[in-house]
Amino acid sequence: MNRQGGFSLLEVLVAFVIMGLSLGALYQSVVGSVRNMAVSEQYTHAILLGRSLLMLHDHVPPEGFSDQGRTGDNYHWRLQTYPVPDTREGQEGDREDFLALEVTVEWPAGPRTRSVELRTVVPVGGGR
């Protein structure tokens, strides 16, 4: 009997199944990477917006303040102050020379809303 070399039909089918599964896994990982990159870009944009809002207020009025707004690309921000507890030894109550300044940035991301919060402490009085 003369036997020819080559692949049988079963071997070719197994090779195609393995290749199909590999390509499917590769496709899912690429799609997941692109999605994660988009989310990362949104968080970066929100953090930069929040930091720029905090940097605009190097001093705050003694009574504090609250403000909010929306950007053209659908990011909503809230800026507010609140008292800072006095943690110095022997002191009780809140500090009067500083206020905490907090910015919250929210944006729609599909069916849910994502957000970041940034906080700092700023001196009272003076400035703008």
C-alpha beads as a LAMMPS data file, in Angstrom:
LAMMPS data file: protein, C-alpha beads

128 atoms
127 bonds

1 atom types
1 bond types

-500.0 500.0 xlo xhi
-500.0 500.0 ylo yhi
-500.0 500.0 zlo zhi

Masses

1 110.0

Atoms # bond

1 1 1 0.000 0.000 0.000
2 1 1 1.170 3.435 -0.905
3 1 1 0.280 5.997 1.746
4 1 1 0.368 9.736 0.938
5 1 1 1.699 12.242 3.446
6 1 1 -0.466 15.142 4.626
7 1 1 -3.103 16.048 7.137
8 1 1 -6.329 14.180 7.652
9 1 1 -9.654 15.995 7.672
10 1 1 -9.905 15.566 11.471
11 1 1 -6.510 17.201 12.024
12 1 1 -7.462 20.171 9.847
13 1 1 -10.761 20.592 11.714
14 1 1 -8.994 20.503 15.113
15 1 1 -6.485 23.099 13.894
16 1 1 -9.325 25.399 12.747
17 1 1 -11.153 25.036 16.088
18 1 1 -7.986 25.896 18.034
19 1 1 -7.331 28.868 15.752
20 1 1 -10.940 30.086 16.122
21 1 1 -10.809 29.878 19.939
22 1 1 -7.459 31.704 19.985
23 1 1 -8.726 34.489 17.735
24 1 1 -11.875 34.846 19.862
25 1 1 -9.818 35.231 23.045
26 1 1 -7.519 37.722 21.331
27 1 1 -10.496 39.764 20.105
28 1 1 -12.010 39.895 23.602
29 1 1 -8.753 41.075 25.132
30 1 1 -8.346 43.842 22.520
31 1 1 -11.938 45.023 23.021
32 1 1 -11.446 45.005 26.816
33 1 1 -8.224 46.991 26.441
34 1 1 -9.895 49.640 24.307
35 1 1 -12.786 49.913 26.787
36 1 1 -10.391 50.277 29.740
37 1 1 -8.411 52.915 27.876
38 1 1 -11.592 54.955 27.286
39 1 1 -12.543 54.746 30.988
40 1 1 -9.016 55.758 31.971
41 1 1 -9.220 58.766 29.670
42 1 1 -12.519 59.827 31.268
43 1 1 -11.045 59.574 34.774
44 1 1 -7.992 61.555 33.704
45 1 1 -10.204 64.288 32.245
46 1 1 -12.294 64.421 35.449
47 1 1 -9.217 64.623 37.687
48 1 1 -7.678 67.405 35.591
49 1 1 -10.962 69.333 35.725
50 1 1 -11.174 68.872 39.506
51 1 1 -7.557 69.912 40.066
52 1 1 -7.989 73.030 37.957
53 1 1 -11.086 73.998 39.972
54 1 1 -9.206 73.503 43.256
55 1 1 -6.267 75.581 42.005
56 1 1 -8.575 78.521 41.267
57 1 1 -9.270 78.873 44.998
58 1 1 -6.091 79.487 46.962
59 1 1 -8.137 81.340 49.643
60 1 1 -11.819 81.101 50.587
61 1 1 -14.161 83.508 52.378
62 1 1 -14.703 82.857 56.110
63 1 1 -18.349 81.922 55.506
64 1 1 -17.300 79.342 52.890
65 1 1 -19.044 78.843 49.579
66 1 1 -20.607 76.345 47.243
67 1 1 -20.656 76.343 43.446
68 1 1 -21.488 73.949 40.635
69 1 1 -21.485 73.754 36.877
70 1 1 -21.393 71.583 33.783
71 1 1 -18.825 71.411 31.029
72 1 1 -19.615 71.195 27.326
73 1 1 -18.616 67.522 27.275
74 1 1 -21.168 66.553 29.961
75 1 1 -19.025 66.562 33.117
76 1 1 -20.916 67.959 36.117
77 1 1 -18.875 69.451 38.982
78 1 1 -19.688 70.607 42.520
79 1 1 -17.332 72.679 44.644
80 1 1 -18.000 73.216 48.345
81 1 1 -16.270 74.076 51.594
82 1 1 -16.721 72.670 55.059
83 1 1 -15.070 73.159 58.454
84 1 1 -11.796 71.465 59.322
85 1 1 -11.710 69.818 62.758
86 1 1 -8.959 71.173 65.012
87 1 1 -6.691 68.236 65.810
88 1 1 -4.062 70.223 67.695
89 1 1 -3.465 69.087 71.252
90 1 1 -5.761 70.788 73.746
91 1 1 -7.985 72.295 71.034
92 1 1 -11.636 71.464 70.472
93 1 1 -14.063 72.383 67.721
94 1 1 -13.220 73.507 64.214
95 1 1 -10.296 75.559 62.970
96 1 1 -11.254 79.065 61.939
97 1 1 -8.171 79.794 59.835
98 1 1 -8.716 76.956 57.325
99 1 1 -11.609 75.379 55.441
100 1 1 -11.683 72.095 53.576
101 1 1 -12.397 72.516 49.875
102 1 1 -13.938 69.575 48.038
103 1 1 -14.707 69.139 44.353
104 1 1 -16.810 66.292 42.989
105 1 1 -16.825 65.623 39.245
106 1 1 -19.469 63.281 37.785
107 1 1 -20.076 62.070 34.240
108 1 1 -22.361 59.539 32.555
109 1 1 -20.687 56.298 31.521
110 1 1 -23.199 54.056 29.849
111 1 1 -26.010 53.026 32.190
112 1 1 -24.261 54.375 35.324
113 1 1 -22.635 57.546 36.582
114 1 1 -18.950 57.676 37.474
115 1 1 -17.389 60.241 39.789
116 1 1 -14.189 61.396 41.443
117 1 1 -13.753 63.516 44.567
118 1 1 -10.751 65.682 45.343
119 1 1 -10.172 67.471 48.641
120 1 1 -7.699 69.994 49.977
121 1 1 -7.413 72.470 52.835
122 1 1 -7.141 76.191 52.055
123 1 1 -6.653 79.277 54.242
124 1 1 -9.541 81.611 55.021
125 1 1 -9.561 85.217 53.841
126 1 1 -7.425 87.269 51.444
127 1 1 -6.957 86.176 47.844
128 1 1 -9.628 86.570 45.175

Bonds

1 1 1 2
2 1 2 3
3 1 3 4
4 1 4 5
5 1 5 6
6 1 6 7
7 1 7 8
8 1 8 9
9 1 9 10
10 1 10 11
11 1 11 12
12 1 12 13
13 1 13 14
14 1 14 15
15 1 15 16
16 1 16 17
17 1 17 18
18 1 18 19
19 1 19 20
20 1 20 21
21 1 21 22
22 1 22 23
23 1 23 24
24 1 24 25
25 1 25 26
26 1 26 27
27 1 27 28
28 1 28 29
29 1 29 30
30 1 30 31
31 1 31 32
32 1 32 33
33 1 33 34
34 1 34 35
35 1 35 36
36 1 36 37
37 1 37 38
38 1 38 39
39 1 39 40
40 1 40 41
41 1 41 42
42 1 42 43
43 1 43 44
44 1 44 45
45 1 45 46
46 1 46 47
47 1 47 48
48 1 48 49
49 1 49 50
50 1 50 51
51 1 51 52
52 1 52 53
53 1 53 54
54 1 54 55
55 1 55 56
56 1 56 57
57 1 57 58
58 1 58 59
59 1 59 60
60 1 60 61
61 1 61 62
62 1 62 63
63 1 63 64
64 1 64 65
65 1 65 66
66 1 66 67
67 1 67 68
68 1 68 69
69 1 69 70
70 1 70 71
71 1 71 72
72 1 72 73
73 1 73 74
74 1 74 75
75 1 75 76
76 1 76 77
77 1 77 78
78 1 78 79
79 1 79 80
80 1 80 81
81 1 81 82
82 1 82 83
83 1 83 84
84 1 84 85
85 1 85 86
86 1 86 87
87 1 87 88
88 1 88 89
89 1 89 90
90 1 90 91
91 1 91 92
92 1 92 93
93 1 93 94
94 1 94 95
95 1 95 96
96 1 96 97
97 1 97 98
98 1 98 99
99 1 99 100
100 1 100 101
101 1 101 102
102 1 102 103
103 1 103 104
104 1 104 105
105 1 105 106
106 1 106 107
107 1 107 108
108 1 108 109
109 1 109 110
110 1 110 111
111 1 111 112
112 1 112 113
113 1 113 114
114 1 114 115
115 1 115 116
116 1 116 117
117 1 117 118
118 1 118 119
119 1 119 120
120 1 120 121
121 1 121 122
122 1 122 123
123 1 123 124
124 1 124 125
125 1 125 126
126 1 126 127
127 1 127 128
